[in-house]
């Protein structure tokens, strides 16, 4: 069978497949032609061609997050590789194993004013677990070296704490030559990782140290859905001294979990915050969205903080860390739940927090019901209509924060690029996630600024018909009208919110082949939403929801002091 004459490239695709890579996002180029040919002609690797490297990398990130499998991205030489950096950084902090493969010129041409050359090897080092450089020397010993390096990179990406790796491949002329080639048979190196769990005696010891009446707060950041973890935390939530706080993107669901952290904390008095302070905080998952919980826990005097998970460094977000538990959360909490069963002394801690959660839910419902048409009302309406099987993707900025305060709601899972929390690539990530989640629906809720930032993603790859995108058009970056840093600056609209922003969504939808809907009030939104989500239409769709920007910021600010406003109404 004809294939590229570059043995290293053929072997690399064979090794990718052997290590579980079935999806590859390719950006066209000349120097990476041998890699492209080898990938395209490999029967077990599905290739999606995406012209823009930044979009390609974010799509791969989204795909990997849903499929829970490593995904490869391949680019040509020069600045192409640098366009991967935002997605690779996000993947590093979201623990997603992207396999970055860059074609390069032979090392003797670097820094020699030759076309499309720069220092590629090590360019992504701050955000990858491993980087390797494969020379353009085709000898038996160098082929063995290349195979070993690729095996090692792939094992590194998926073992321990998953993270991106970078394989830089120097390719010499002739670049585009193909010929009848033997079936590649590189040496595949496997790895067995022993099961990591606690000795029973240690689990019992930890259980005794946090037994009732000690007050324990578990806080969960972003995490993929995990039934075993969910079950273990549900058991712990039945204990009288345990309270479980989960963020929307933690993908954890339990009847006793406190899911709207910001709603609860913003309605608490100083006395309640003081008297209900935990003795031990146990965290799991990634970075937290909630500013309220971070400020609350950082402000505590004393107490212990345990962090559970495979970490790349010592993470001490609250400045109270006392114990790193370097193991998978689902294993640790399952063992802890078993160890805690004998410890059931009376304690009112969980019950007290549940009273506050019920009160917060009541005042939230009352505030949202009275709120005028705004971002808050729009998000509340949308989230109440979500089908149960939807894969919800949220852009950064206000979208993920509205979901936080309006949780819980019916959905399959919820994701957001909270590794480094950038607005770049939100649409591309959602499109990649939709590819992996099909034939079920994927819905991205984004703002007009985030949508404009990544609008090219709609043209980069064929949109699958199950992809849905809601753009909340509130006149630019709504977050800048809310956060204290910029809310009162005279230049706010011109330099930050960009209030004159006008994304031509109707024209873009028509040009890119999407169905288009729009709504500017709750009645219209409820009317068009079922049509918008109808998968039988056979095309991807976009829904523009128009809301007043300035008023939306006022309504959101009012939400966090709603107990004062609602008390005034009740007195009248």
FIBA-385397 format. One record per residue (C-alpha): x, y negated, z negated; residue in one letter. Coordinates in Angstrom, 2 decimals, m for minus. Each point is the difference from the previous one (the first is absolute). Example, Ala and Ser with C-alpha at 12.3 -4.5 7.8 and 13.67 -1.06 7.14 Angstrom:
2
PT      px      py      pz rest
PT   12.30    4.50   m7.80    a
PT    1.37   m3.44    0.66    s
This chain:
572
PT      px      py      pz rest
PT    0.00    0.00    0.00    x
PT    1.29   m3.45    0.90    x
PT    0.86   m2.25   m2.92    x
PT    2.51   m2.65   m0.96    x
PT    3.61    1.08    0.36    x
PT    0.74   m1.44   m3.45    x
PT    0.17    3.08   m2.22    x
PT   m0.14   m2.03   m3.22    x
PT   m3.34   m1.52    1.04    x
PT   m1.54    3.34    0.92    x
PT    1.19    1.57   m3.24    x
PT   m1.30   m2.94   m2.00    x
PT   m3.57    0.49    1.23    x
PT    0.23    3.70   m0.77    x
PT    1.13   m0.80   m3.54    x
PT   m2.74   m2.59   m0.48    x
PT   m2.57    2.65    0.89    x
PT    1.63    2.59   m2.26    x
PT   m0.23   m2.41   m2.94    x
PT   m3.70   m0.73    0.48    x
PT    0.02   m3.08    2.25    x
PT   m2.84    0.30    2.51    x
PT   m0.61   m3.72    0.70    x
PT    2.43   m2.49    1.56    x
PT   m0.47   m3.65    0.91    x
PT    2.22   m1.04    2.92    x
PT    0.87   m3.50    1.17    x
PT    1.31   m0.14    3.59    x
PT    3.59   m0.89    0.80    x
PT    2.94    1.01    2.11    x
PT    2.57    1.20   m2.53    x
PT   m2.58    2.21   m1.75    x
PT   m1.06    1.69    3.25    x
PT    1.57    3.36   m0.96    x
PT   m1.86   m0.06   m3.32    x
PT   m3.24   m0.93    1.76    x
PT    0.35    2.79    2.56    x
PT    0.84    2.58   m2.68    x
PT   m2.98   m1.06   m2.12    x
PT   m2.47   m0.21    2.88    x
PT    0.93    3.46    1.24    x
PT   m0.14    1.67   m3.40    x
PT   m3.18    2.04   m0.17    x
PT   m0.52   m0.39   m3.76    x
PT    0.54   m3.76   m0.34    x
PT   m2.83   m2.40    0.81    x
PT    1.39   m3.29    1.33    x
PT   m1.79   m3.35   m0.12    x
PT    1.67   m2.78    1.98    x
PT   m0.15   m3.44   m1.64    x
PT    1.87   m2.85    1.68    x
PT    0.48   m2.18   m3.10    x
PT    2.37    1.62   m2.49    x
PT   m1.49   m1.82   m2.99    x
PT   m3.48    1.30    0.79    x
PT    1.37    3.47    0.75    x
PT    1.66    0.24   m3.41    x
PT   m3.11   m1.14   m1.89    x
PT   m2.17    2.41    2.00    x
PT    2.36    2.82   m0.96    x
PT   m0.24   m1.11   m3.63    x
PT   m3.79    0.11    0.14    x
PT   m0.02    3.37    1.71    x
PT    2.42    1.51   m2.53    x
PT   m1.95   m1.36   m2.97    x
PT   m3.13    1.85    1.10    x
PT    1.60    3.17    1.38    x
PT    2.43    0.36   m2.95    x
PT    2.66    1.10    2.51    x
PT    3.22   m1.63    1.24    x
PT   m0.42   m2.04    3.20    x
PT    2.79   m1.02    2.39    x
PT    0.53   m3.34    1.74    x
PT    2.41   m0.37    2.92    x
PT    1.36   m3.25    1.43    x
PT    2.69   m1.19    2.37    x
PT    3.18   m1.91   m0.83    x
PT    0.37   m3.62   m1.04    x
PT   m2.54   m2.05   m1.93    x
PT   m2.66    2.69    0.49    x
PT    1.20    1.70   m3.20    x
PT   m0.29   m3.20   m2.05    x
PT   m3.70   m0.23    0.83    x
PT   m0.49    3.20   m2.01    x
PT    1.21   m1.69   m3.21    x
PT   m3.35   m1.26   m1.44    x
PT   m1.70    3.39    0.35    x
PT    3.04    1.90   m1.24    x
PT    0.15   m2.20   m3.10    x
PT   m3.71    0.59   m0.62    x
PT    0.45    3.75    0.52    x
PT    2.89    0.05   m2.49    x
PT   m2.13   m1.47   m2.78    x
PT   m3.07    2.02    0.99    x
PT    2.05    3.21   m0.03    x
PT   m0.75    0.86    3.64    x
PT    2.53    2.13    1.95    x
PT    0.52   m1.85    3.28    x
PT    2.70    1.52    2.19    x
PT    1.64   m2.97    1.74    x
PT    1.95    0.99    3.12    x
PT    1.84   m2.72    1.89    x
PT    1.96    0.36    3.22    x
PT    3.31   m1.87    0.00    x
PT    2.88   m0.81    2.32    x
PT    3.24    1.92   m0.56    x
PT    1.94   m1.48   m2.90    x
PT    2.75   m1.42    2.21    x
PT   m2.48   m2.48    1.51    x
PT   m1.27   m1.49   m3.26    x
PT    0.98   m3.68   m0.47    x
PT    1.39   m0.08    3.56    x
PT   m2.62   m2.34    1.51    x
PT   m1.67    2.89    1.80    x
PT   m3.75   m0.07    0.63    x
PT   m2.36    1.02   m2.82    x
PT    2.68    0.82   m2.51    x
PT    0.18   m0.86   m3.67    x
PT    1.04    1.70   m3.23    x
PT   m2.82    2.54   m0.28    x
PT    1.49    2.56   m2.36    x
PT   m0.93   m1.03   m3.54    x
PT   m2.34   m2.76    1.15    x
PT   m2.86    1.44   m2.09    x
PT    2.07    1.26   m2.93    x
PT   m1.84   m1.93   m2.77    x
PT   m3.26    1.80    0.88    x
PT    1.03    3.55    0.98    x
PT    1.11    2.95   m2.09    x
PT    2.62    0.98    2.56    x
PT    1.49   m1.30    3.22    x
PT    2.26    1.90    2.36    x
PT    1.82   m0.92    3.21    x
PT    0.42    2.66    2.68    x
PT    2.88   m0.68    2.42    x
PT   m0.32    0.35    3.77    x
PT    2.36    2.99    0.14    x
PT   m1.43    3.20    1.48    x
PT    2.24    2.77   m1.29    x
PT   m0.97    3.17   m1.87    x
PT    1.32   m1.34   m3.30    x
PT   m1.76   m3.37    0.42    x
PT   m3.28    1.72    0.91    x
PT    0.26    2.00   m3.22    x
PT    0.70   m3.24   m1.88    x
PT   m3.02   m1.69    1.58    x
PT   m2.26    2.93   m0.88    x
PT    1.20   m0.06   m3.60    x
PT   m0.55   m3.75   m0.28    x
PT   m3.52    0.22    1.41    x
PT   m0.90    2.93   m2.28    x
PT    1.32   m1.91   m2.98    x
PT   m1.88   m3.17    0.90    x
PT   m3.29    1.85    0.43    x
PT    0.38    1.90   m3.26    x
PT    0.89   m3.23   m1.78    x
PT   m3.08   m1.81    1.35    x
PT   m2.47    2.57   m1.30    x
PT    1.59    1.26   m3.22    x
PT   m0.18   m1.61   m3.42    x
PT   m1.37   m3.50    0.45    x
PT   m1.03   m0.19    3.70    x
PT    1.44   m2.97    1.88    x
PT    1.20   m1.02    3.47    x
PT    3.30    1.13    1.49    x
PT    1.91   m1.45    2.95    x
PT    1.71    2.05    2.70    x
PT    2.05   m2.15    2.39    x
PT    0.98    1.85    3.20    x
PT    2.76   m1.29    2.23    x
PT   m0.83    0.86    3.62    x
PT    2.46   m0.39    2.87    x
PT   m0.55    0.05    3.77    x
PT   m1.67    1.57    1.89    x
PT   m3.08   m0.95   m2.02    x
PT   m2.81    1.15    2.26    x
PT    1.45    3.26    1.33    x
PT   m2.15    3.14   m0.23    x
PT    0.75    3.58    0.98    x
PT   m1.03    3.58   m0.63    x
PT    1.00    0.50   m3.62    x
PT   m0.13    2.97   m2.36    x
PT   m2.57   m0.01   m2.77    x
PT    1.59   m1.86   m2.92    x
PT    0.85    2.17   m2.97    x
PT    1.61   m2.19   m2.65    x
PT    0.62    1.41   m3.45    x
PT   m2.93   m0.78   m2.29    x
PT    0.91   m0.55   m3.64    x
PT   m2.79    0.58   m2.49    x
PT   m0.12   m1.01   m3.64    x
PT   m1.79    1.49   m2.98    x
PT   m0.74   m2.39   m2.83    x
PT   m0.71    1.65   m3.35    x
PT   m3.27   m0.87   m1.68    x
PT    0.43   m2.94   m2.35    x
PT   m2.12    0.14   m3.13    x
PT    0.46   m0.55   m3.71    x
PT    0.89    2.75   m2.45    x
PT   m3.13    0.80   m1.98    x
PT    1.67   m1.13   m3.22    x
PT    0.86   m3.41    1.48    x
PT   m3.54   m0.47    1.34    x
PT   m1.39    0.78   m3.45    x
PT    2.45   m2.43   m1.59    x
PT   m1.08   m2.81    2.34    x
PT   m3.63    0.86   m0.64    x
PT    0.53   m0.27   m3.74    x
PT    1.65   m3.44    0.30    x
PT   m3.07   m1.46    1.73    x
PT   m2.68    1.91   m1.85    x
PT   m2.98   m1.85   m1.46    x
PT   m0.19   m2.45   m1.67    x
PT    2.86   m1.44    2.11    x
PT   m1.51   m2.09    2.81    x
PT    1.07    1.02    3.50    x
PT   m0.60   m1.92    3.21    x
PT    0.70    1.66    3.37    x
PT    0.34   m2.43    2.91    x
PT   m0.02    1.34    3.57    x
PT    1.39   m1.93    2.98    x
PT   m0.19    0.98    3.66    x
PT    0.00    3.73    0.62    x
PT   m1.35    2.42    2.62    x
PT   m3.04    2.05   m1.04    x
PT    0.97    2.97   m2.17    x
PT   m2.63    2.34   m1.43    x
PT    2.31    1.53   m2.58    x
PT    1.03   m3.41   m1.33    x
PT   m3.62   m1.18    0.01    x
PT   m1.06    3.07   m1.98    x
PT    2.77   m0.40   m2.58    x
PT   m0.76   m3.69   m0.58    x
PT   m3.72    0.78   m0.29    x
PT    0.81    2.42   m2.84    x
PT    2.13   m2.60   m1.75    x
PT   m2.77   m2.57    0.41    x
PT   m2.21    2.16   m2.24    x
PT    2.35   m0.55   m2.93    x
PT   m1.09   m2.75   m2.40    x
PT    3.39   m1.78    0.01    x
PT    0.60   m0.07    3.78    x
PT   m1.10   m2.68    2.47    x
PT    0.67    0.45    3.74    x
PT    0.35   m3.15    2.14    x
PT    0.14    0.63    3.74    x
PT    0.43   m2.34    2.94    x
PT   m2.02    0.39    3.18    x
PT    3.03    1.24    1.94    x
PT    0.78    2.59   m2.71    x
PT   m2.67    2.21    1.61    x
PT   m1.04    1.42   m3.36    x
PT   m3.64    0.43   m0.97    x
PT   m1.49    0.93   m3.33    x
PT   m3.16   m0.95   m1.87    x
PT    2.04   m1.24   m2.96    x
PT    2.70   m1.80    2.00    x
PT    0.08   m3.79   m0.10    x
PT    0.26   m0.83    3.70    x
PT   m0.49   m3.76    0.07    x
PT    2.96   m1.02   m2.13    x
PT   m0.11   m3.72    0.83    x
PT   m3.73   m0.20   m0.73    x
PT    0.51    1.42   m3.48    x
PT    3.13   m1.91   m1.00    x
PT   m1.25   m3.36    1.28    x
PT   m3.11    0.29   m2.20    x
PT    1.84    0.94   m3.20    x
PT    0.57   m2.41   m2.85    x
PT    3.45   m0.57   m1.47    x
PT   m1.09    1.88   m3.10    x
PT   m1.13    3.02    2.06    x
PT    3.28    0.03    1.89    x
PT    1.89   m0.02   m3.29    x
PT   m2.04    2.62   m1.84    x
PT   m0.18    2.37    2.98    x
PT    3.69   m0.14    0.87    x
PT    1.34    3.53    0.66    x
PT    2.71    1.69   m2.03    x
PT    1.22    1.89    3.08    x
PT   m0.38   m0.95    3.68    x
PT    0.54    2.75    2.59    x
PT    0.27   m1.08    3.62    x
PT   m0.04    1.96    3.24    x
PT   m0.13   m0.85    3.68    x
PT    1.44   m3.05    1.74    x
PT   m0.05   m3.74   m0.52    x
PT   m3.12   m1.45   m1.60    x
PT   m2.30   m2.47    1.76    x
PT   m1.50   m1.38   m3.20    x
PT    1.69   m3.13   m1.28    x
PT   m2.21    0.17   m3.10    x
PT    1.21    3.41   m1.20    x
PT    3.65   m0.91    0.64    x
PT   m0.27   m3.23   m1.98    x
PT   m1.91    1.73   m2.80    x
PT    2.48    2.84   m0.47    x
PT    3.05   m2.22    0.39    x
PT   m1.32   m2.22   m2.76    x
PT   m0.32    2.77   m2.59    x
PT    2.30    0.14   m2.98    x
PT    1.58    3.41   m0.38    x
PT   m1.58    3.26    1.08    x
PT    1.30    2.72    2.27    x
PT   m0.09    0.31    3.78    x
PT    0.44    3.31    1.81    x
PT    0.28    0.09    3.78    x
PT   m0.83    3.26    1.77    x
PT    1.18    0.77    3.53    x
PT    3.05    0.63    2.17    x
PT    1.66   m3.42    0.03    x
PT    2.84   m1.51    2.01    x
PT    1.08   m2.10   m2.98    x
PT   m1.09   m0.95   m3.51    x
PT   m3.28   m1.87    0.45    x
PT   m0.80   m2.22   m2.99    x
PT   m2.84   m2.20    1.26    x
PT   m1.35   m0.86   m3.48    x
PT    3.41   m0.39   m1.70    x
PT   m0.91    2.65   m2.61    x
PT    1.25    3.22    1.66    x
PT    1.03    2.70   m2.48    x
PT   m0.28    3.25    1.99    x
PT    0.46    1.06    3.62    x
PT   m1.80    3.25    0.84    x
PT    1.67    1.01    3.26    x
PT   m2.55    2.47    1.33    x
PT   m3.11    0.09    2.12    x
PT   m2.97   m1.65   m1.78    x
PT   m2.43    2.81    0.80    x
PT    2.31    2.50   m1.74    x
PT    0.75   m2.19   m3.01    x
PT   m3.57   m1.04   m0.74    x
PT   m1.29    3.55    0.44    x
PT    2.50    1.15   m2.64    x
PT   m0.77   m2.99   m2.22    x
PT   m3.75    0.64    0.21    x
PT    0.56    3.58   m1.17    x
PT    2.30   m1.11   m2.79    x
PT   m2.51   m2.61   m1.23    x
PT   m2.94    2.36   m0.41    x
PT    0.65    0.78   m3.69    x
PT    0.37   m3.70   m0.88    x
PT   m3.49   m1.44   m0.50    x
PT    0.05   m2.17   m3.13    x
PT   m2.71   m2.68   m0.08    x
PT    0.82   m3.20    1.87    x
PT   m2.15   m2.76    1.52    x
PT    2.56   m1.26    2.52    x
PT   m1.51    1.51    3.15    x
PT   m3.53   m0.90   m1.08    x
PT    0.99   m3.62   m0.62    x
PT    1.50   m0.35    3.46    x
PT   m3.06    1.63    1.55    x
PT   m2.24   m2.59   m1.67    x
PT    2.13   m2.74    1.55    x
PT   m0.12    1.71    3.40    x
PT   m3.80    0.23   m0.15    x
PT   m0.23   m3.65   m1.01    x
PT    2.33   m1.01    2.84    x
PT   m2.03    2.01    2.51    x
PT   m3.18   m1.71   m1.18    x
PT    1.39   m3.54    0.23    x
PT    1.60    0.80    3.35    x
PT   m3.30    1.21    1.44    x
PT   m1.75   m3.10   m1.32    x
PT    2.63   m2.34    1.41    x
PT    0.08    1.66    3.44    x
PT   m3.81   m0.04    0.17    x
PT   m0.03   m3.78   m0.64    x
PT    2.98   m0.76    2.25    x
PT   m0.65   m1.92    3.24    x
PT    1.15    1.32    3.37    x
PT    3.78    0.24   m0.37    x
PT    2.86    2.47    0.22    x
PT   m1.12    1.61   m3.26    x
PT   m3.56    0.48    1.25    x
PT    1.23    1.31    3.36    x
PT    2.37    2.53   m1.56    x
PT   m2.63    1.13   m2.48    x
PT   m2.46    0.55    2.84    x
PT    2.52    1.88    2.17    x
PT    1.27    2.26   m2.78    x
PT   m3.54    0.93   m1.03    x
PT   m0.67    1.33    3.53    x
PT    3.15    2.08    0.51    x
PT   m0.62    3.58    1.13    x
PT    1.46    2.58   m2.36    x
PT    2.42    1.47    2.55    x
PT    1.66   m3.27    0.97    x
PT    3.75   m0.54   m0.25    x
PT    0.19   m3.59   m1.24    x
PT    3.05   m2.07    0.91    x
PT    0.46   m3.42   m1.60    x
PT    2.24   m2.85    1.08    x
PT    2.06   m1.91   m2.50    x
PT   m1.16   m3.33   m1.36    x
PT   m3.55   m0.20   m1.26    x
PT   m1.40    3.18    1.60    x
PT    1.65    2.41   m2.41    x
PT   m0.81   m2.30   m2.95    x
PT   m3.71   m0.12    0.80    x
PT   m0.03    3.78    0.20    x
PT    1.67    0.07   m3.43    x
PT   m2.64   m2.09   m1.74    x
PT   m2.94    1.65    1.77    x
PT    1.00    3.64   m0.67    x
PT   m1.27    2.65   m0.28    x
PT   m1.66    0.67    3.34    x
PT   m0.58    3.03    2.22    x
PT    2.94    0.79    2.24    x
PT    2.28    2.89    0.92    x
PT    3.27   m1.79   m0.69    x
PT    1.42   m3.50   m0.06    x
PT    3.45   m1.19    1.08    x
PT    1.90   m3.26    0.27    x
PT    3.63   m0.90    0.70    x
PT    0.75   m0.77   m3.64    x
PT    3.60    1.21    0.08    x
PT    1.23   m3.51    0.74    x
PT   m3.46   m1.55    0.57    x
PT    0.69   m1.73    3.33    x
PT   m2.72   m1.00    2.45    x
PT    2.09    1.12    2.96    x
PT   m1.11    3.28    1.47    x
PT   m3.34    0.47   m1.79    x
PT   m1.88    0.58    3.27    x
PT    2.71    2.27    1.42    x
PT    0.01    2.05   m3.21    x
PT   m3.76    0.44    0.15    x
PT    0.14    1.08    3.65    x
PT    2.63    2.62   m0.84    x
PT   m2.10    1.19   m2.93    x
PT   m3.04    0.26    2.28    x
PT    1.94    2.26    2.37    x
PT    0.76    2.41   m2.84    x
PT   m3.49   m0.19   m1.55    x
PT   m2.06    0.51    3.17    x
PT   m2.66    1.14    0.74    x
PT   m1.22   m1.65   m3.21    x
PT   m0.27   m3.81   m0.16    x
PT    2.71   m2.40   m1.09    x
PT   m0.99   m3.54   m1.00    x
PT    2.46   m2.86   m0.35    x
PT   m1.18   m3.07   m1.91    x
PT    2.31   m2.93    0.67    x
PT    0.09   m3.78    0.00    x
PT    0.36   m2.22    3.03    x
PT    3.61   m0.93   m0.83    x
PT    1.07    3.64   m0.43    x
PT   m1.93    0.93    3.15    x
PT    1.76   m2.67    2.04    x
PT    3.40    1.00   m1.36    x
PT   m0.37    3.54    1.34    x
PT   m2.51   m0.50    2.81    x
PT    2.36    1.57    2.53    x
PT   m0.59    3.36   m1.65    x
PT   m3.39    0.21    1.75    x
PT    1.83    0.21    3.33    x
PT    2.95    2.15   m1.00    x
PT   m1.61    3.42    0.09    x
PT   m3.29    1.45    1.21    x
PT   m2.51   m0.70   m2.78    x
PT   m1.83    3.12   m1.07    x
PT   m3.79   m0.46   m0.07    x
PT   m0.19    0.62   m3.76    x
PT    1.93   m3.21   m0.81    x
PT   m1.99   m2.87   m1.50    x
PT    1.29   m3.44   m0.97    x
PT   m1.75   m2.71   m2.03    x
PT    1.57   m3.45    0.16    x
PT   m1.15   m2.40   m2.71    x
PT    0.26   m3.39    1.70    x
PT    0.30   m2.49   m2.84    x
PT    2.19   m2.55    1.74    x
PT    3.49    1.39   m0.51    x
PT    1.83    1.35   m3.04    x
PT   m2.62    0.01   m2.76    x
PT    2.51    1.09   m2.61    x
PT    1.73   m3.39    0.25    x
PT   m3.21   m1.77   m1.03    x
PT   m0.21    2.21   m3.09    x
PT    3.50    0.44   m1.45    x
PT    1.18   m2.84   m2.22    x
PT    3.29   m0.29    1.88    x
PT   m1.63   m1.55    3.07    x
PT   m3.65   m0.68   m0.84    x
PT    0.49   m3.68   m0.85    x
PT    2.77   m0.90    2.44    x
PT   m0.92   m2.77    2.50    x
PT    1.62    2.07    2.77    x
PT   m1.99    3.10   m0.87    x
PT   m2.18    0.18    3.12    x
PT    2.69   m1.00    2.48    x
PT    3.00    1.92   m1.34    x
PT   m1.42    2.95   m1.90    x
PT   m3.65    0.89    0.61    x
PT    0.27   m1.28    3.59    x
PT   m3.63   m1.09   m0.16    x
PT   m0.19   m0.73    3.73    x
PT    0.67    3.68    0.79    x
PT   m2.27    1.24    2.75    x
PT    0.39    3.65    0.95    x
PT   m1.96    0.63    3.23    x
PT   m1.34    3.37   m1.13    x
PT   m2.79    0.25    2.55    x
PT    2.39   m0.58    2.89    x
PT    2.59    2.36   m1.50    x
PT   m2.61    2.71   m0.47    x
PT   m1.17   m0.36    3.58    x
PT    3.56    0.00    1.32    x
PT    1.12    2.98   m2.09    x
PT   m3.15    2.07    0.58    x
PT   m1.57   m0.15   m3.48    x
PT   m3.65   m0.39   m0.87    x
PT   m0.57   m3.37   m1.67    x
PT   m2.38   m1.03   m2.79    x
PT   m0.24   m3.06   m2.21    x
PT   m1.87   m1.17   m3.09    x
PT   m0.16   m3.27   m1.90    x
PT   m2.37    0.91   m2.84    x
PT   m1.01    2.99   m2.09    x
PT   m3.16    0.79    1.98    x
PT    1.85    0.16    3.30    x
PT    2.85    2.00   m1.53    x
PT   m2.37    2.65   m1.31    x
PT   m1.73    0.13    3.37    x
PT    3.08    0.50    2.17    x
PT    2.09    2.18   m2.32    x
PT   m1.67    3.33    0.89    x
PT    0.46   m0.73    3.72    x
PT    3.59   m1.04   m0.58    x
PT    0.80    3.26   m1.85    x
PT   m1.90    2.23    2.46    x
PT    2.65    2.38    1.40    x
PT   m2.29    1.21    2.78    x
PT    0.72   m3.26    1.84    x
PT    3.27    1.61    1.09    x
PT    2.19   m3.08   m0.35    x
PT    1.97   m1.75   m2.71    x
PT   m1.73   m3.08   m1.37    x
PT    0.71   m3.31   m1.70    x
PT   m2.37   m1.95   m2.25    x
PT    0.62   m3.69   m0.71    x
PT   m1.49   m1.17   m3.30    x
PT   m0.05   m3.80   m0.37    x
PT    0.21   m1.43   m3.52    x
PT    0.68   m3.51   m1.37    x
PT    3.64   m0.19   m1.06    x
PT   m0.09   m2.75   m2.63    x
PT   m3.17    1.27   m1.65    x
PT    1.35    3.57   m0.02    x
PT    3.02   m1.12   m2.00    x
PT   m2.27   m1.76   m2.52    x
PT   m2.19    3.08   m0.34    x
PT    3.03    2.24   m0.57    x
PT    1.44   m2.34   m2.62    x
PT   m3.39   m0.08   m1.68    x
PT   m0.10    3.80   m0.12    x
PT    2.89    0.14   m2.47    x
PT   m1.83   m2.35   m2.39    x
PT   m3.47    1.39    0.76    x
PT   m0.75    0.91   m3.60    x
PT    0.09   m3.73   m0.86    x
PT   m2.27   m1.01    2.89    x
PT   m2.43    2.85   m0.60    x
PT   m0.17   m0.76   m3.72    x
PT   m0.96   m3.59    0.85    x
PT   m2.78    1.21    2.31    x
PT   m1.30    2.35   m2.70    x
PT   m0.11   m2.79   m2.59    x
PT   m2.08   m2.16    2.34    x
